[in-house]
């Protein structure tokens, strides 16, 4: 038996090898392997020493190529593959370790990881408090000065790698007060700078914004007061006072502190006479000031008194005027009179006499026109057109349409000449 085994050992081994090869080929044919690429897999840092900070990392993600049998790919996706970097020992380059779930680990082969390693700096974390410094640029409005500056909170903490926090000289911010006179309360960002005024990288400031409050006060010998316009007289009948504009609405006065404090909360203009005014009045008006007080930078203010006509309405009856009727035709209009509702400046409406039928005003008629051009025999509904004096509009006509019956003129009836289109009288 041993002699037989010795003689046939090679054949037996060859058979086993062939069987294994056939099994592997059969398995691969039934479940072939393929490669796939997973992109931008985030790197997770593990075993980071306590109270340290990681910065200046050369890459935050990797691309990973893996090979696995076709059936295994149902369990593979970019959520289950992992990339980790072990920070337990300091290195110049940290290798990236690729991983897959334990359940399929023996079936998956990591073909490539790009990049295969990353550089990173690991330092002790340090925090240092600093007072917030505010750099105010520009100049406040004339006659004003800065009274107080405050931030809330008044301090901020710089945190980050110890080597970078040690370079911080101050936590600062900048704000422009150019031309300001009213109190300011505004949220502004902070920055960390070194002794040369350069921003320090790789650090954080907590909080990164503060509430800045800046108050201003007027310098002694100056006072701002609103301007009150004093008027006398009454505008023309049929007109109204629509408003008054003052440019500027407030003025700066200069004088002794005692004289300025004795003034009321306003300064009045000299009287402006608006008697009989029908249009706007615009003029420079001096101010009524005591002898020991003067305007700081000008001698008068510009006042615009706005005068507008009062708008009213008026209804007048009017007989429509037919124009454009073709020769040999005659027309009957129903109703023969319509009511026209007018709206406009009251002084103009008051000149219209409704008893004149067509409504005459300022030498002009309120005319209701029916354009019969190109109308043939039959019954038509026509929308009247109203002509009005300047400053008056026709808001509506009652009824909005009139009936016009166009017929052939009886024989022997003289054909009326076509009425020309009415024109406004000068």
C-alpha positions in Angstrom: 0.0 0.0 0.0 2.8 2.4 0.9 4.5 1.4 -2.2 1.4 2.2 -4.2 1.1 5.6 -2.5 4.7 6.4 -3.3 4.2 5.5 -6.9 1.0 7.5 -7.3 1.7 10.5 -4.9 2.4 12.9 -7.7 -0.8 11.9 -9.5 -2.8 12.4 -6.3 -1.4 15.8 -5.7 -2.0 16.8 -9.2 -5.6 15.7 -9.0 -6.1 17.8 -5.8 -4.5 20.9 -7.4 -6.7 20.5 -10.5 -9.8 20.1 -8.4 -9.0 23.3 -6.4 -8.3 25.2 -9.7 -11.6 23.9 -11.1 -13.4 25.0 -7.9 -11.8 28.5 -8.0 -12.6 28.9 -11.7 -16.2 27.8 -11.1 -16.6 30.2 -8.1 -15.2 33.1 -10.1 -17.4 32.4 -13.0 -20.4 32.3 -10.7 -19.3 35.3 -8.7 -16.6 37.3 -10.5 -14.6 40.1 -8.8 -14.6 43.7 -10.0 -13.0 47.0 -8.9 -14.8 50.1 -7.9 -13.9 53.7 -6.9 -15.2 55.5 -3.8 -14.5 59.2 -3.9 -14.1 61.9 -1.2 -14.3 59.5 1.7 -13.8 61.8 4.8 -10.7 61.1 7.0 -11.4 60.4 10.7 -8.7 61.1 13.2 -8.5 58.5 16.0 -6.4 58.2 19.2 -5.9 62.0 19.3 -4.0 62.9 22.5 -6.3 64.7 25.0 -6.5 68.5 25.0 -4.8 68.8 21.6 -5.8 70.4 18.4 -5.2 69.2 14.8 -4.5 71.7 12.1 -2.7 72.2 8.8 -4.1 68.9 7.5 -2.9 68.2 3.9 -6.1 66.4 2.9 -9.5 65.9 4.5 -10.8 63.2 2.1 -9.4 60.3 0.1 -10.3 58.4 -3.0 -10.4 54.6 -2.4 -10.3 51.8 -5.0 -11.5 48.4 -3.8 -11.9 45.0 -5.4 -14.6 42.5 -4.3 -16.8 39.7 -5.6 -19.8 40.8 -7.5 -22.2 39.6 -4.9 -20.4 41.6 -2.2 -21.0 44.9 -3.9 -24.5 44.9 -2.6 -23.0 45.6 0.9 -20.5 48.2 -0.3 -21.1 51.9 -0.6 -19.5 55.2 0.5 -21.2 55.0 3.8 -19.6 51.8 5.0 -16.0 52.3 3.7 -13.9 54.3 6.1 -10.6 56.1 6.2 -8.8 56.7 9.5 -5.5 58.3 10.6 -4.0 57.2 13.9 -2.6 60.2 15.9 -1.3 58.3 18.9 2.3 58.7 17.8 3.7 62.0 16.2 4.8 61.7 12.6 5.8 63.8 9.7 3.4 61.7 7.5 0.4 59.8 8.9 -0.7 56.7 6.9 -4.3 56.5 5.9 -5.9 53.2 7.0 -8.8 52.0 4.8 -11.6 49.9 6.3 -14.7 48.0 5.5 -17.3 46.2 7.7 -16.0 43.1 9.4 -18.7 41.0 7.8 -17.1 41.4 4.4 -13.5 42.2 5.3 -12.1 38.9 4.1 -13.8 39.3 0.7 -12.7 42.8 0.0 -9.2 43.9 -1.1 -8.1 47.5 -0.9 -6.4 48.2 -4.2 -5.4 51.9 -3.8 -5.9 54.8 -1.4 -5.2 58.4 -2.7 -3.5 60.0 -0.9 -2.0 57.1 1.0 -0.8 59.4 3.8 -1.4 62.9 5.0 0.6 65.5 6.9 -0.9 67.2 10.0 0.2 69.2 13.0 -0.9 68.2 16.5 -0.3 70.7 19.3 -1.6 71.3 22.8 -4.7 73.5 22.8 -4.3 76.9 24.5 -6.8 79.6 25.3 -6.1 83.2 26.3 -8.5 86.1 27.1 -8.0 89.5 25.5 -9.8 92.8 25.9 -11.7 93.9 22.8 -10.0 96.9 21.2 -12.1 99.2 18.9 -10.4 101.3 16.3 -12.6 104.2 15.3 -11.9 105.8 12.0 -13.2 109.0 10.5 -14.6 112.1 12.2 -18.0 112.6 13.7 -20.4 115.2 12.3 -19.2 118.8 12.7 -19.7 120.2 16.2 -19.9 116.7 17.6 -17.3 114.5 19.5 -17.2 111.0 20.7 -18.6 110.6 24.3 -18.2 106.9 25.0 -17.3 103.6 23.3 -18.2 100.2 24.8 -18.4 96.6 23.6 -20.6 93.8 25.0 -18.9 91.5 26.0 -15.8 93.6 26.7 -13.4 90.6 26.4 -13.0 87.7 24.0 -11.0 84.4 24.2 -8.5 83.3 21.6 -8.2 79.6 21.3 -6.1 77.3 19.1 -2.6 75.7 18.8 -0.4 77.0 21.6 2.3 78.2 19.1 -0.2 80.4 17.3 -2.1 81.7 20.3 1.2 82.9 21.7 1.5 85.2 18.6 -1.7 87.0 19.3 -1.2 90.6 20.4 -4.9 91.8 20.6 -8.4 91.1 19.6 -9.5 94.1 17.5 -12.3 95.5 15.4 -12.7 98.7 13.3 -15.7 101.0 12.9 -16.2 104.2 10.9 -17.8 107.2 12.7 -17.5 109.5 9.7 -20.3 112.1 9.8 -22.2 110.4 12.6 -23.9 112.3 15.5 -26.6 109.9 16.6 -25.9 107.0 19.1 -24.7 103.7 17.4 -25.5 100.1 18.5 -24.3 97.5 16.1 -22.9 94.0 15.9 -19.4 93.9 14.4 -16.9 91.0 13.7 -13.7 90.5 15.6 -10.2 89.6 14.4 -7.0 88.4 16.1 -3.8 90.2 15.1 -0.2 90.0 16.0 2.2 92.7 17.1 2.6 93.8 13.4 -1.2 94.1 12.9 -1.3 91.0 10.8 -4.2 88.5 11.2 -3.1 85.4 13.1 -4.1 82.1 11.3 -5.2 78.8 12.8 -6.9 80.4 15.8 -10.5 81.1 16.8 -11.9 84.0 18.8 -14.9 83.4 21.0 -17.3 85.1 20.6 -16.4 86.1 17.0 -18.8 89.2 17.1 -19.6 91.8 19.8 -22.2 94.5 20.2 -20.5 97.9 19.8 -22.1 101.1 21.3 -20.8 104.5 20.5 -22.3 107.7 22.0 -21.7 111.3 20.7 -22.2 114.6 22.4 -22.3 118.1 20.9 -19.5 120.4 21.7 -20.0 123.3 24.0 -21.2 126.5 22.3 -23.3 124.6 19.7 -26.9 123.4 19.6 -29.1 121.7 17.0 -32.7 122.9 16.7 -35.5 122.1 14.3 -36.9 124.9 12.1 -40.5 126.1 12.6 -42.0 127.9 9.6 -44.1 131.0 10.5 -46.8 132.0 8.0 -49.4 134.8 7.7 -52.3 135.2 5.4 -54.6 132.7 3.6 -54.2 131.1 0.2 -56.7 132.0 -2.6 -60.3 130.6 -2.4 -60.5 127.2 -3.9 -56.9 126.3 -3.0 -55.4 124.5 0.0 -52.1 124.3 1.8 -50.7 121.0 0.8 -47.5 121.0 2.9 -44.4 122.9 3.9 -40.8 121.7 3.2 -37.9 123.1 5.1 -34.3 122.7 3.8 -32.6 121.8 6.1 -35.2 120.7 8.7 -32.7 121.3 11.5 -29.9 123.9 11.9 -26.9 124.3 14.1 -26.6 127.4 16.2 -23.5 128.9 17.7 -23.4 131.1 20.8 -22.8 131.1 24.5 -23.9 128.0 26.3 -26.3 130.1 28.5 -27.9 131.8 25.4 -28.3 128.4 23.6 -29.9 126.7 26.6 -32.4 129.5 27.0 -33.8 128.8 23.5 -37.0 126.6 23.1 -36.7 123.3 21.2 -37.1 125.1 17.8 -36.1 128.2 16.0 -38.7 130.1 14.0 -38.4 131.7 10.5 -39.5 135.2 9.8 -43.1 135.5 8.6 -44.0 134.2 5.1 -47.0 135.8 3.5 -49.2 133.4 1.5 -52.2 135.7 1.0 -54.0 134.9 -2.2 -51.4 132.3 -3.2 -52.5 129.9 -6.1 -49.1 128.3 -6.7 -46.2 127.0 -4.7 -44.0 129.6 -2.8 -40.3 128.8 -2.7 -37.9 131.2 -1.1 -34.9 131.6 1.3 -36.1 132.8 4.6 -34.0 134.3 7.5 -34.4 132.9 11.0 -35.6 134.9 14.0 -32.6 134.6 16.3 -31.7 136.5 19.5 -28.7 138.9 19.1 -26.2 136.7 20.8 -26.9 133.5 18.8 -26.1 132.9 15.1 -26.3 130.1 12.5 -23.2 128.1 12.4 -22.7 127.7 8.6 -25.5 129.6 6.8 -27.7 132.7 7.0 -31.1 131.3 5.9 -33.1 128.3 5.2 -35.1 127.4 2.0 -38.8 127.0 2.5 -41.2 125.5 0.0 -44.9 126.2 0.7 -47.0 123.9 -1.4 -50.4 125.3 -2.7 -52.8 123.0 -4.6 -56.3 123.6 -6.0 -59.0 121.8 -4.1 -60.4 119.0 -6.1 -64.2 118.8 -6.5 -66.8 117.2 -8.7 -69.8 118.5 -10.7 -72.5 116.8 -12.7 -73.9 118.5 -15.8 -76.5 117.5 -18.4 -75.2 117.6 -22.0 -76.7 116.9 -25.4 -74.5 114.6 -27.5 -73.2 116.0 -30.8 -73.1 113.5 -33.7 -70.3 113.8 -36.2 -69.2 111.8 -39.2 -72.7 110.6 -40.4 -72.6 109.4 -44.0 -74.5 111.5 -46.7 -78.1 110.3 -47.3 -78.5 109.0 -43.8 -80.1 110.3 -40.7 -79.7 109.4 -37.0 -81.8 109.3 -33.9 -80.1 109.4 -30.5 -81.5 107.9 -27.4 -81.4 109.3 -24.8 -81.1 112.8 -26.1 -79.3 114.1 -23.0 -76.6 112.4 -20.9 -75.2 113.3 -17.5 -71.4 114.0 -17.4 -69.7 113.7 -14.0 -66.7 116.1 -14.0 -63.8 116.2 -11.5 -61.1 118.8 -11.3 -59.8 121.9 -9.7 -62.5 123.6 -7.8 -61.7 127.1 -9.1 -62.2 125.8 -12.7 -65.4 123.8 -11.8 -66.9 126.9 -10.3 -66.7 128.7 -13.7 -68.8 126.0 -15.4 -72.5 126.8 -15.8 -74.5 123.6 -16.0 -77.6 125.5 -17.2 -75.9 126.1 -20.6 -76.6 122.5 -21.7 -73.2 121.8 -23.1 -71.5 123.3 -20.0 -69.4 126.4 -21.0 -66.4 127.2 -18.9 -63.6 129.8 -19.4 -64.7 130.1 -23.1 -64.5 126.3 -23.6 -67.4 123.9 -23.9 -67.8 120.5 -22.2 -68.8 118.6 -25.3 -70.1 115.0 -25.6 -69.2 113.7 -29.0 -70.7 110.7 -30.8 -68.5 109.6 -33.7 -70.8 108.0 -36.3 -68.1 107.5 -39.0 -68.4 104.4 -41.1 -71.7 103.4 -39.4 -74.3 101.9 -41.7 -78.1 101.6 -41.5 -79.1 99.9 -38.3 -79.1 100.2 -34.5 -75.8 100.9 -32.8 -74.5 101.3 -29.2 -72.0 104.2 -29.1 -69.7 105.1 -26.2 -69.5 108.9 -26.0 -66.3 110.9 -26.0 -66.1 113.9 -23.7 -64.0 117.0 -24.3 -63.3 119.1 -21.2 -61.5 122.3 -20.3 -58.0 122.1 -19.0 -57.7 121.0 -15.4 -61.0 119.0 -15.6 -61.6 115.4 -16.4 -64.7 113.4 -17.1 -64.9 110.6 -14.6 -68.0 109.0 -16.1 -71.0 109.5 -18.5 -74.5 108.3 -17.6 -75.5 106.2 -19.4 -72.1 104.9 -20.5 -73.4 104.2 -24.0 -76.2 105.7 -26.1 -78.4 104.1 -28.7 -78.0 105.5 -32.2 -80.5 104.4 -35.0 -79.2 105.2 -38.4 -81.8 105.3 -41.2 -82.0 106.3 -44.8 -83.1 109.9 -45.1 -86.7 110.3 -46.6 -86.7 111.5 -50.3 -86.8 115.2 -50.6 -85.2 115.7 -47.2 -82.1 117.8 -47.6 -79.0 115.8 -46.6 -77.4 117.5 -43.6 -73.8 118.4 -44.0 -71.5 116.3 -41.9 -70.7 118.0 -38.6 -67.0 118.8 -38.4 -65.0 117.5 -35.4 -65.3 120.2 -32.7 -62.2 122.0 -31.7 -61.5 123.8 -28.5 -62.1 127.5 -28.4 -59.1 129.6 -27.6 
